[in-house]
Amino acid sequence: MTRAEQEKLLTAAAQEMKHAAGRTIALEYTVIQAMELLGTLQLALRHPANRGPISSYISELAFHLEMFLCECGAATRRLCAAGWNPEEDALSDEGGDDNR
């Protein structure tokens, strides 16, 4: 897709979303899915280039997920806290680039 096509697509999508701005989306997650989502958001928020208005919204979402998950108990609370600290990252057993 060319730069001009990207800009045209973004403009059209912005107009569509503007017309649907009053709609809401309700999502339901299991506790495990919520933990997976929190981990993904934590990784995204730890990226140094992830700054700006959207990161504030994502931070708020992550905070609420973490508060919900922390109600599960002390071990879950510790696991949630570890997700904010790169030094707590574990190598994947699935192989791939993250095992270097």
ZIGIPE-V295724 format. One record per residue. N is the residue number from 1. RES is the residue in three letters. PHI is phi in degrees with one decimal (999 if undefined). NEAR is the number of other C-alpha atoms within 12 Angstrom. Layout:
n: (N/N)
res: (RES/RES)
phi: (PHI/PHI)
near: (NEAR/NEAR)
This chain:
n: (1/2/3/4/5/6/7/8/9/10/11/12/13/14/15/16/17/18/19/20/21/22/23/24/25/26/27/28/29/30/31/32/33/34/35/36/37/38/39/40/41/42/43/44/45/46/47/48/49/50/51/52/53/54/55/56/57/58/59/60/61/62/63/64/65/66/67/68/69/70/71/72/73/74/75/76/77/78/79/80/81/82/83/84/85/86/87/88/89/90/91/92/93/94/95/96/97/98/99/100)
res: (MET/THR/ARG/ALA/GLU/GLN/GLU/LYS/LEU/LEU/THR/ALA/ALA/ALA/GLN/GLU/MET/LYS/HIS/ALA/ALA/GLY/ARG/THR/ILE/ALA/LEU/GLU/TYR/THR/VAL/ILE/GLN/ALA/MET/GLU/LEU/LEU/GLY/THR/LEU/GLN/LEU/ALA/LEU/ARG/HIS/PRO/ALA/ASN/ARG/GLY/PRO/ILE/SER/SER/TYR/ILE/SER/GLU/LEU/ALA/PHE/HIS/LEU/GLU/MET/PHE/LEU/CYS/GLU/CYS/GLY/ALA/ALA/THR/ARG/ARG/LEU/CYS/ALA/ALA/GLY/TRP/ASN/PRO/GLU/GLU/ASP/ALA/LEU/SER/ASP/GLU/GLY/GLY/ASP/ASP/ASN/ARG)
phi: (999/-75.8/-60.1/-64.0/-66.0/-61.1/-63.7/-64.3/-64.0/-61.6/-63.3/-65.4/-65.5/-60.8/-64.8/-60.8/-69.1/-62.2/-69.9/-103.4/-58.4/-79.4/-76.5/-122.4/-124.7/-101.8/-118.7/-124.6/-130.3/-74.2/-60.9/-63.7/-62.3/-63.8/-65.7/-63.2/-65.0/-58.8/-59.9/-65.8/-65.8/-61.1/-61.3/-63.7/-72.1/-78.5/-67.3/-62.4/-88.9/-88.2/-130.1/117.6/-59.8/-67.6/-66.3/-65.8/-64.5/-64.9/-60.6/-64.5/-61.0/-61.1/-59.7/-67.3/-61.6/-62.3/-62.0/-63.8/-66.9/-62.6/-67.5/-68.4/148.6/-64.2/-66.2/-66.4/-59.9/-65.5/-64.2/-61.8/-64.0/-63.0/-64.5/-88.1/-111.7/-59.2/-69.0/-91.5/-61.8/-111.3/-70.1/-79.9/-86.3/-88.4/82.0/102.4/-65.0/-76.3/-101.7/-76.8)
near: (8/8/9/10/11/12/13/14/15/15/14/14/15/14/13/14/14/13/11/12/12/9/10/8/8/6/8/11/15/13/18/16/15/27/29/21/26/35/30/22/30/32/26/23/28/22/15/11/11/18/15/12/10/15/22/16/16/24/26/18/22/32/27/20/33/32/21/22/30/23/16/19/14/12/13/23/20/19/24/35/26/20/29/26/18/17/11/14/19/15/14/11/10/9/9/9/9/11/11/9)
